[in-house]
Amino acid sequence: MRRRTQGIIIVDILLALALSAVYIAILGDISENARDTYARAAELSHELDRYGEGAATTSSRAYGNDRLEYTDTVGSLAFTRVSAKTIFSASTPLCSVGMNSTAAIGSYAYAEPRLSMSLTITPVIVPVDPLLPLTSLQVRGGLAYISADSSKASDPDFLVFDIADGAHPHLLASINTGPGISDFALMNRYVFAAADSTAAELHIMYMNSPGSVSLVKKFRLQLPFASATPPVGSAIAVDRNTAYLGTTKWDGAEFNAIDITDPANPIEIGSFETGSKIRAIFVDNGYAYMADADQYELRVVNVSDPGSPRLAASFAPSGWQRQEGATVSLFEGALSFGRTSGGFDIPSDAEAFTWDASSTQRLESPISLNVPGGVYGLARDRAHLYLATRQVNRELQIFDTALSTSTMAPFSLPVAPQSLVCDNNTLYVLAATAPVIYEIRFN
């Protein structure tokens, strides 16, 4: 009996020793993990201190067509933020990277094109004279900014509407700058307008609030010689402290860079002659993309030095004798271009073109598509290209980014489009022949 008891005690001792060894090993691992965790926490704390001291390295890339995604890196830490390139009061034109998706801000996940779509198209009838010719549109957070070019001297040429309630839009402000406005760009609280005037091609306005618009300055381009006939403004874009003004064909340069650091005192600093009317301008990352009315219907001009614009590339598609460049847009470096039909539908003379980001500045190997009626407005996200066309019963057409007809989704609007813009997940089409904005939401 005594031997059996001793044997049990020995077994218990051995078991206790084994358990102790296991516990010691576990404690060792915990201690080692704790040391690693503490060391990592100390490292992160040091990196956070360095980040707070401004030691981060910042990189950026395009996010959508009007924003940049910034990544701040310190050691192993990385912080991502998305910001607008320019700010207009408290509301900026932040067009979605996926018009019909709910992708998180900062997400670069690829979005599959949708083969079928359901849209809600709402006509917003703005309260103005039905005969007032509307020329250009921008929408910011429920506010619509519209330019006009009337033959009546008394008519306004820039108007601001509250369209948050599409069934009851109301006029907030309007101004008559004189001759009419062909195009405009917004930056902060300023409006920079390409004026249909030989007396002053650039009009600059200030908005103290959406309900208050005042004229700040009228600016006239320098004549190349005293007897030259001045042009009229036809297109405009603003980037940083420079306004890029396009004009009709004349004896001087049709593309003009104007320093607007002080909007009340603009200074002409550079120019480039195209020899034709400029119909649209889009400026991005040191390059200006122009839709023109001559053989070279699309031009890329290097404006990294606004004082010395220089040609980087040009594009002369077949059919240029009849057709004109009409609209141009970029999205995350990918370029899209649309032109008029020229009055005839010739399938080999395409109206829609797109380039990926790698060939945008060289205009090589475009994807093209025949669009009867012509393309007068463009918008793009990561999966789709949206076209405002004058093809009857297909005034809004949606494709994948490869312009594949197998993924086309056409929609009918009762009027011919003048232009197309976006604000967040909503598209807006301005009618060419009636005071109507079509609000397009994705279901």
C-alpha positions as CSV (number, residue, x, y, z in Angstrom):
1,M,0.0,0.0,0.0
2,R,2.9,2.3,0.9
3,R,4.6,1.6,-2.5
4,R,1.4,2.4,-4.3
5,T,1.1,5.7,-2.5
6,Q,4.7,6.6,-3.2
7,G,4.1,5.8,-6.9
8,I,1.1,8.1,-7.0
9,I,3.1,10.9,-5.4
10,I,5.9,10.5,-7.9
11,V,3.5,10.6,-10.8
12,D,1.9,13.7,-9.3
13,I,5.3,15.3,-8.9
14,L,6.2,14.5,-12.5
15,L,2.9,15.8,-13.7
16,A,3.4,19.0,-11.7
17,L,6.8,19.4,-13.1
18,A,5.6,18.9,-16.6
19,L,2.7,21.4,-16.1
20,S,5.2,23.8,-14.6
21,A,7.4,23.5,-17.6
22,V,4.4,24.2,-19.9
23,Y,3.4,27.2,-17.8
24,I,7.0,28.5,-17.8
25,A,7.1,28.1,-21.6
26,I,3.7,29.9,-22.0
27,L,4.8,32.6,-19.6
28,G,8.0,32.9,-21.6
29,D,6.1,33.3,-24.8
30,I,3.7,35.8,-23.2
31,S,6.7,37.7,-21.9
32,E,8.3,37.7,-25.3
33,N,5.1,38.8,-27.0
34,A,4.7,41.5,-24.4
35,R,8.2,42.7,-25.1
36,D,7.5,42.7,-28.9
37,T,4.2,44.5,-28.3
38,Y,5.8,47.0,-26.1
39,A,8.6,47.6,-28.6
40,R,6.1,47.9,-31.5
41,A,4.0,50.3,-29.4
42,A,7.1,52.4,-28.7
43,E,8.0,52.4,-32.4
44,L,4.5,53.5,-33.3
45,S,4.6,56.1,-30.6
46,H,7.8,57.4,-32.1
47,E,6.4,57.4,-35.6
48,L,3.3,59.2,-34.4
49,D,5.5,61.8,-32.7
50,R,7.4,62.2,-36.0
51,Y,4.1,62.5,-37.9
52,G,3.0,65.2,-35.5
53,E,6.3,67.1,-36.1
54,G,5.6,67.1,-39.9
55,A,8.2,64.5,-40.8
56,A,5.8,62.5,-43.0
57,T,6.4,61.9,-46.7
58,T,3.4,62.8,-48.8
59,S,2.4,61.3,-52.1
60,S,-0.7,61.9,-54.2
61,R,-2.7,60.4,-57.1
62,A,-5.9,61.3,-58.9
63,Y,-9.1,60.4,-57.1
64,G,-12.0,61.0,-59.5
65,N,-12.0,63.9,-61.9
66,D,-11.7,66.7,-59.3
67,R,-10.0,65.3,-56.2
68,L,-6.6,64.0,-55.1
69,E,-5.9,61.2,-52.7
70,Y,-3.0,62.0,-50.4
71,T,-1.0,59.4,-48.5
72,D,1.2,60.5,-45.6
73,T,3.9,58.0,-44.7
74,V,6.1,57.8,-41.7
75,G,8.0,54.5,-41.2
76,S,5.3,51.8,-41.3
77,L,2.4,54.2,-40.8
78,A,0.3,55.4,-43.7
79,F,-2.6,57.9,-43.5
80,T,-4.9,58.4,-46.4
81,R,-7.1,61.5,-47.1
82,V,-9.1,62.7,-50.0
83,S,-9.3,66.4,-50.8
84,A,-10.8,68.6,-53.6
85,K,-8.3,70.3,-55.9
86,T,-10.2,73.6,-55.5
87,I,-12.7,74.7,-52.9
88,F,-15.9,76.7,-53.6
89,S,-17.2,78.0,-50.4
90,A,-18.5,75.0,-48.4
91,S,-19.6,73.0,-51.4
92,T,-17.2,71.5,-53.9
93,P,-17.9,69.5,-57.1
94,L,-17.0,66.1,-55.7
95,C,-18.2,63.8,-58.5
96,S,-18.3,60.2,-57.4
97,V,-15.8,57.6,-58.5
98,G,-18.7,55.3,-59.1
99,M,-22.0,57.1,-60.0
100,N,-24.0,54.0,-59.3
101,S,-22.0,52.4,-56.5
102,T,-21.4,53.0,-52.9
103,A,-17.6,52.6,-52.9
104,A,-15.9,54.0,-49.8
105,I,-14.0,57.2,-50.0
106,G,-10.4,56.3,-50.7
107,S,-11.2,52.9,-52.2
108,Y,-9.4,52.0,-55.4
109,A,-11.3,48.8,-55.9
110,Y,-12.2,48.1,-59.5
111,A,-15.9,48.5,-60.3
112,E,-17.5,46.1,-62.7
113,P,-19.6,47.8,-65.4
114,R,-23.4,47.3,-65.0
115,L,-25.1,45.7,-68.0
116,S,-28.5,47.2,-67.1
117,M,-29.4,50.4,-65.1
118,S,-32.4,52.0,-63.6
119,L,-32.4,55.8,-63.5
120,T,-34.7,58.4,-62.1
121,I,-34.7,61.4,-64.6
122,T,-36.3,64.5,-63.2
123,P,-36.8,67.7,-65.3
124,V,-36.0,70.8,-63.3
125,I,-37.6,73.8,-65.1
126,V,-35.7,76.9,-64.0
127,P,-37.8,80.0,-63.8
128,V,-36.4,82.2,-66.6
129,D,-37.6,83.4,-70.0
130,P,-38.0,80.3,-72.1
131,L,-36.3,82.1,-75.0
132,L,-33.1,82.9,-72.9
133,P,-30.3,80.8,-74.6
134,L,-28.5,79.0,-71.8
135,T,-24.8,78.1,-72.5
136,S,-23.1,76.4,-69.6
137,L,-23.9,74.7,-66.3
138,Q,-22.2,73.8,-63.0
139,V,-24.0,72.2,-60.0
140,R,-22.7,72.3,-56.4
141,G,-24.7,70.8,-53.6
142,G,-28.1,71.7,-54.8
143,L,-27.1,75.0,-56.3
144,A,-27.1,75.4,-60.1
145,Y,-24.9,78.0,-61.8
146,I,-25.9,78.8,-65.3
147,S,-24.6,81.2,-68.0
148,A,-26.6,82.7,-70.8
149,D,-25.9,84.5,-74.1
150,S,-29.0,86.5,-75.1
151,S,-29.5,88.9,-78.0
152,K,-31.4,91.2,-75.6
153,A,-29.2,93.7,-73.8
154,S,-31.4,93.7,-70.7
155,D,-31.2,89.9,-70.1
156,P,-29.0,88.4,-67.4
157,D,-26.0,86.3,-68.5
158,F,-25.2,84.6,-65.2
159,L,-27.8,83.1,-62.8
160,V,-27.8,81.1,-59.6
161,F,-30.7,78.8,-58.8
162,D,-31.6,76.7,-55.8
163,I,-32.6,73.3,-57.2
164,A,-32.5,71.2,-54.1
165,D,-36.2,70.8,-54.5
166,G,-36.4,70.0,-58.2
167,A,-40.1,70.5,-58.3
168,H,-39.8,74.1,-57.0
169,P,-36.5,75.6,-58.1
170,H,-36.1,79.3,-57.4
171,L,-33.7,82.0,-58.5
172,L,-31.2,83.2,-55.9
173,A,-29.2,85.7,-57.9
174,S,-28.6,87.0,-61.4
175,I,-26.4,89.6,-63.1
176,N,-26.1,91.2,-66.5
177,T,-22.4,91.7,-67.3
178,G,-23.3,93.0,-70.8
179,P,-22.6,91.0,-73.9
180,G,-23.4,87.4,-72.8
181,I,-21.3,84.5,-71.5
182,S,-20.2,81.5,-73.5
183,D,-18.6,79.5,-70.7
184,F,-17.5,79.9,-67.1
185,A,-15.4,78.3,-64.3
186,L,-15.8,78.5,-60.5
187,M,-13.0,78.9,-58.1
188,N,-13.6,79.7,-54.4
189,R,-16.1,82.5,-54.5
190,Y,-15.1,83.8,-57.9
191,V,-16.7,83.2,-61.3
192,F,-14.4,83.5,-64.3
193,A,-16.4,83.8,-67.5
194,A,-15.5,83.7,-71.2
195,A,-17.6,86.6,-72.5
196,D,-19.1,86.9,-76.0
197,S,-17.6,90.4,-76.3
198,T,-14.9,92.1,-78.3
199,A,-14.6,94.8,-75.6
200,A,-13.5,92.4,-72.9
201,E,-13.2,88.6,-73.4
202,L,-12.9,87.8,-69.7
203,H,-15.4,88.8,-67.0
204,I,-14.7,88.2,-63.4
205,M,-17.5,88.1,-60.8
206,Y,-17.5,87.6,-57.0
207,M,-20.2,85.9,-55.0
208,N,-20.4,87.1,-51.4
209,S,-23.1,84.4,-51.1
210,P,-25.1,82.3,-53.5
211,G,-27.7,85.1,-53.5
212,S,-25.2,87.9,-54.1
213,V,-23.2,88.3,-57.4
214,S,-21.2,91.3,-58.4
215,L,-18.9,92.2,-61.3
216,V,-15.3,92.6,-60.3
217,K,-13.4,93.1,-63.5
218,K,-13.7,93.0,-67.3
219,F,-10.4,92.1,-69.0
220,R,-9.4,92.6,-72.6
221,L,-6.7,90.6,-74.4
222,Q,-3.9,92.6,-75.9
223,L,-4.1,93.2,-79.7
224,P,-1.2,91.9,-81.8
225,F,-1.4,95.1,-83.8
226,A,-3.6,98.2,-83.5
227,S,-6.0,97.5,-86.4
228,A,-6.6,93.8,-85.3
229,T,-10.2,92.9,-84.8
230,P,-10.6,91.5,-81.2
231,P,-12.0,88.0,-80.7
232,V,-14.8,86.9,-78.3
233,G,-14.4,84.5,-75.4
234,S,-15.5,80.9,-76.2
235,A,-14.2,78.6,-73.4
236,I,-12.4,78.8,-70.1
237,A,-10.8,76.7,-67.4
238,V,-9.1,77.6,-64.1
239,D,-6.2,75.8,-62.4
240,R,-4.5,77.2,-59.3
241,N,-3.9,80.9,-59.9
242,T,-4.3,80.8,-63.7
243,A,-7.3,81.2,-65.9
244,Y,-7.0,79.6,-69.4
245,L,-9.2,81.5,-71.8
246,G,-10.1,80.2,-75.3
247,T,-11.4,82.5,-78.0
248,T,-12.8,82.5,-81.5
249,K,-10.3,82.5,-84.4
250,W,-8.6,85.9,-84.8
251,D,-5.2,87.5,-85.7
252,G,-3.9,86.8,-82.2
253,A,-3.5,83.7,-80.1
254,E,-6.7,81.8,-79.3
255,F,-5.4,80.1,-76.1
256,N,-4.4,82.6,-73.4
257,A,-3.0,82.1,-69.9
258,I,-4.0,84.9,-67.4
259,D,-2.6,85.2,-63.9
260,I,-5.6,85.7,-61.5
261,T,-3.6,85.7,-58.2
262,D,-5.4,89.0,-57.7
263,P,-8.7,88.5,-59.4
264,A,-9.3,92.3,-59.5
265,N,-6.1,92.7,-61.5
266,P,-5.6,89.9,-64.0
267,I,-2.4,89.8,-66.0
268,E,-1.9,88.1,-69.4
269,I,1.2,86.0,-69.1
270,G,1.3,83.5,-71.9
271,S,-0.5,82.4,-75.1
272,F,-0.6,79.8,-77.8
273,E,-2.1,80.2,-81.3
274,T,-4.3,77.4,-82.6
275,G,-5.7,79.2,-85.7
276,S,-9.2,78.1,-84.8
277,K,-12.0,78.6,-82.3
278,I,-11.6,76.8,-79.0
279,R,-14.8,75.2,-77.9
280,A,-13.8,73.5,-74.6
281,I,-10.8,73.4,-72.2
282,F,-9.9,71.0,-69.4
283,V,-6.7,71.6,-67.4
284,D,-5.1,68.9,-65.3
285,N,-1.6,68.2,-63.9
286,G,0.2,70.8,-66.0
287,Y,-1.6,70.1,-69.3
288,A,-4.4,71.8,-71.1
289,Y,-6.7,69.7,-73.3
290,M,-8.6,71.7,-75.9
291,A,-11.5,70.8,-78.2
292,D,-11.0,72.9,-81.3
293,A,-12.9,73.7,-84.6
294,D,-10.1,73.0,-87.1
295,Q,-8.2,70.0,-88.4
296,Y,-6.6,69.3,-85.1
297,E,-9.8,68.9,-83.2
298,L,-8.0,68.0,-80.0
299,R,-4.8,69.5,-78.7
300,V,-2.7,68.9,-75.6
301,V,-0.7,71.9,-74.5
302,N,1.9,71.8,-71.8
303,V,1.2,74.6,-69.3
304,S,3.5,73.5,-66.5
305,D,4.9,77.0,-67.1
306,P,1.8,79.0,-67.8
307,G,3.9,81.8,-69.2
308,S,5.2,79.6,-72.0
309,P,2.5,77.2,-73.3
310,R,3.8,74.6,-75.8
311,L,2.2,72.0,-77.9
312,A,2.6,68.4,-76.6
313,A,0.3,66.5,-78.9
314,S,-2.6,66.9,-81.4
315,F,-5.3,64.7,-82.8
316,A,-6.9,65.0,-86.3
317,P,-9.5,62.3,-86.7
318,S,-11.1,61.7,-90.1
319,G,-14.1,63.8,-90.8
320,W,-12.6,67.0,-89.5
321,Q,-13.6,68.9,-92.6
322,R,-17.3,68.6,-91.4
323,Q,-17.0,68.0,-87.6
324,E,-15.8,70.1,-84.7
325,G,-14.4,69.3,-81.3
326,A,-17.2,69.9,-78.8
327,T,-16.3,68.6,-75.3
328,V,-13.3,67.2,-73.4
329,S,-12.9,65.7,-69.9
330,L,-10.5,63.7,-67.8
331,F,-11.0,61.2,-65.0
332,E,-8.0,59.9,-63.0
333,G,-5.7,60.7,-66.0
334,A,-7.9,59.0,-68.6
335,L,-9.0,61.4,-71.4
336,S,-12.4,61.5,-73.2
337,F,-13.3,63.6,-76.2
338,G,-16.5,64.3,-78.1
339,R,-17.3,66.1,-81.3
340,T,-20.2,67.1,-83.4
341,S,-21.6,64.9,-86.2
342,G,-21.2,67.5,-88.9
343,G,-24.8,66.9,-90.1
344,F,-24.1,63.5,-91.6
345,D,-23.8,60.0,-90.0
346,I,-20.7,58.5,-91.5
347,P,-19.9,55.4,-89.3
348,S,-16.1,55.6,-90.0
349,D,-16.0,59.2,-88.6
350,A,-16.5,58.5,-84.9
351,E,-17.8,61.1,-82.5
352,A,-16.6,59.7,-79.2
353,F,-13.0,58.9,-78.3
354,T,-11.2,57.8,-75.1
355,W,-7.6,57.2,-74.1
356,D,-6.3,55.4,-71.0
357,A,-4.0,57.4,-68.6
358,S,-0.8,56.0,-70.1
359,S,-1.6,57.6,-73.6
360,T,-3.6,60.7,-72.6
361,Q,-0.8,63.1,-73.1
362,R,0.4,61.5,-76.4
363,L,-3.1,60.9,-77.9
364,E,-2.1,57.5,-79.1
365,S,-4.4,54.5,-79.9
366,P,-7.8,55.9,-78.9
367,I,-10.9,53.8,-78.5
368,S,-13.6,55.3,-80.7
369,L,-17.3,55.0,-81.3
370,N,-19.7,56.3,-83.9
371,V,-22.5,58.3,-82.2
372,P,-25.0,59.7,-84.6
373,G,-26.0,63.2,-83.6
374,G,-22.6,64.1,-82.0
375,V,-21.4,64.2,-78.3
376,Y,-21.9,67.4,-76.4
377,G,-21.1,66.3,-72.8
378,L,-18.9,63.8,-71.1
379,A,-18.6,62.3,-67.6
380,R,-16.7,59.2,-66.5
381,D,-16.2,57.1,-63.4
382,R,-14.1,53.9,-62.9
383,A,-16.6,51.7,-64.7
384,H,-18.6,53.8,-67.1
385,L,-18.5,56.6,-69.6
386,Y,-21.6,58.8,-69.8
387,L,-22.4,60.7,-73.0
388,A,-24.8,63.5,-73.6
389,T,-25.7,63.2,-77.3
390,R,-28.0,64.6,-79.9
391,Q,-29.0,61.2,-81.2
392,V,-32.8,61.1,-81.1
393,N,-34.2,59.0,-78.3
394,R,-30.7,58.3,-77.1
395,E,-29.7,61.6,-75.6
396,L,-28.0,60.0,-72.6
397,Q,-25.9,57.0,-73.4
398,I,-23.9,54.9,-70.9
399,F,-21.0,52.6,-71.9
400,D,-18.2,50.8,-70.1
401,T,-14.9,52.6,-70.4
402,A,-13.9,50.6,-73.4
403,L,-17.0,52.0,-75.3
404,S,-18.3,48.5,-75.9
405,T,-21.7,48.5,-77.6
406,S,-22.5,45.3,-75.8
407,T,-22.7,47.3,-72.5
408,M,-24.6,50.3,-73.9
409,A,-27.5,51.6,-71.9
410,P,-29.4,54.4,-73.9
411,F,-32.0,56.7,-72.3
412,S,-34.3,59.2,-73.9
413,L,-34.5,62.9,-73.0
414,P,-37.1,65.1,-74.7
415,V,-34.6,67.8,-75.7
416,A,-31.1,68.1,-77.3
417,P,-28.4,68.4,-74.6
418,Q,-26.2,71.4,-74.3
419,S,-23.8,70.1,-71.7
420,L,-23.4,67.4,-69.0
421,V,-21.9,67.8,-65.5
422,C,-21.9,65.8,-62.3
423,D,-22.1,66.4,-58.6
424,N,-21.5,63.5,-56.3
425,N,-23.6,60.6,-57.5
426,T,-25.9,62.7,-59.7
427,L,-25.6,63.7,-63.3
428,Y,-27.1,66.9,-64.7
429,V,-27.9,67.6,-68.4
430,L,-28.5,71.2,-69.5
431,A,-31.0,71.4,-72.4
432,A,-30.0,73.3,-75.5
433,T,-33.4,74.7,-76.5
434,A,-35.3,75.1,-73.2
435,P,-34.6,76.4,-69.6
436,V,-34.5,72.8,-68.2
437,I,-32.0,70.9,-66.3
438,Y,-32.4,67.1,-66.2
439,E,-31.4,65.6,-62.9
440,I,-30.3,62.0,-63.3
441,R,-30.0,59.7,-60.3
442,F,-29.1,56.0,-60.2
443,N,-31.5,53.6,-58.5
